[in-house]
């Protein structure tokens, strides 16, 4: 998935996704929950706390 598609699905700007990828910013809690739904994974997985999706 490219940045533009993820940004549209997560209701954020493409620049915001770029900042996440570069480690300059982190998504807020509501956005984190949305990303979990988009990727069908747990928050622990997205946060690197678990290897289980």
C-alpha positions as CSV (number, residue, x, y, z in Angstrom):
1,X,0.0,0.0,0.0
2,X,1.4,3.4,-0.9
3,X,1.4,6.5,1.3
4,X,-1.5,8.2,-0.6
5,X,-3.8,5.1,-0.2
6,X,-2.9,4.7,3.5
7,X,-3.5,8.4,4.2
8,X,-6.9,8.3,2.5
9,X,-7.9,5.2,4.5
10,X,-6.6,6.6,7.8
11,X,-8.1,10.1,7.2
12,X,-4.7,11.8,7.4
13,X,-2.5,13.6,5.0
14,X,0.2,11.9,2.9
15,X,2.7,14.0,4.8
16,X,1.6,12.6,8.1
17,X,2.2,9.1,6.8
18,X,5.6,10.1,5.7
19,X,6.4,11.5,9.1
20,X,5.3,8.1,10.7
21,X,7.6,6.2,8.3
22,X,10.5,8.5,9.1
23,X,10.0,8.2,12.8
24,X,9.3,11.9,13.2
25,X,5.8,11.5,14.5
26,X,3.6,8.8,15.9
27,X,-0.1,8.3,15.3
28,X,-2.5,9.3,18.1
29,X,-4.6,6.6,19.8
30,X,-7.7,7.0,17.6
31,X,-5.5,6.8,14.5
32,X,-3.6,3.8,15.9
33,X,-6.9,2.0,16.3
34,X,-7.9,2.9,12.7
35,X,-4.5,1.5,11.5
36,X,-5.2,-1.7,13.3
37,X,-8.4,-2.0,11.5
38,X,-6.9,-1.2,8.1
39,X,-4.1,-3.7,8.5
40,X,-6.2,-6.2,10.5
41,X,-3.6,-6.5,13.2
42,X,-3.4,-5.8,17.0
43,X,-2.0,-2.6,18.4
44,X,0.7,-4.6,20.2
45,X,1.8,-5.8,16.8
46,X,1.9,-2.3,15.3
47,X,3.8,-1.0,18.3
48,X,6.4,-3.8,18.1
49,X,5.4,-5.4,21.4
50,X,4.3,-8.7,19.9
51,X,5.1,-10.8,16.8
52,X,1.5,-12.1,16.8
53,X,-0.8,-10.2,14.4
